[in-house]
Amino acid sequence: MAEDAELDELERQGLRIVRITDGPDFTDVAGELLDQRLRPRAAQIGLDDGRRAAQQVAALR
């Protein structure tokens, strides 16, 4: 993916990068993204991913 190549280049130039991607639990709902019954679980997964990403970003200071 072009975005990955660009981020890799920025890292090589010394910019600290945090890549925010789906966390390990995303696979629990990935196959059924339109299933409304999974909405609470999907929301929790998103919150957990956001918290994990926030910790990574905060660590850049």
C-alpha positions in Angstrom: 0.0 0.0 0.0 1.3 3.4 -0.9 0.5 4.8 2.5 2.7 2.2 4.2 5.6 3.0 1.9 5.2 6.8 2.7 5.1 6.1 6.4 8.1 3.8 6.2 10.0 6.6 4.4 9.1 9.1 7.1 10.3 6.7 9.8 13.6 6.3 7.9 13.9 10.1 8.0 13.6 10.1 11.8 9.9 10.9 12.3 8.4 8.8 15.0 5.2 7.1 13.7 2.3 5.4 15.4 0.3 3.2 13.1 -3.2 2.8 14.5 -4.7 -0.4 13.1 -7.3 -2.9 14.1 -6.5 -4.5 17.4 -6.4 -8.3 18.0 -10.1 -8.6 18.8 -11.3 -7.1 15.5 -11.4 -10.5 14.0 -14.2 -11.3 16.4 -16.5 -9.1 14.3 -14.7 -8.6 11.0 -16.8 -11.1 9.1 -20.1 -9.7 10.2 -19.7 -5.9 10.2 -23.4 -5.3 9.3 -24.8 -7.6 12.0 -26.5 -5.3 14.5 -26.3 -7.9 17.3 -22.5 -7.4 17.3 -22.8 -3.7 17.7 -22.0 -3.6 21.5 -19.0 -5.9 21.0 -17.7 -3.9 18.1 -18.1 -0.7 20.0 -16.1 -2.2 22.9 -13.4 -3.4 20.5 -13.2 0.2 19.0 -12.8 1.7 22.5 -10.1 -0.8 23.4 -8.3 -0.1 20.2 -8.6 3.7 20.8 -7.2 3.4 24.3 -4.2 1.3 23.1 -3.5 3.8 20.3 -3.7 6.7 22.7 -1.1 5.1 24.9 1.2 4.7 21.9 0.7 8.3 20.9 1.3 9.5 24.5 4.5 7.5 24.6 5.9 9.7 21.7 6.4 12.6 24.1 
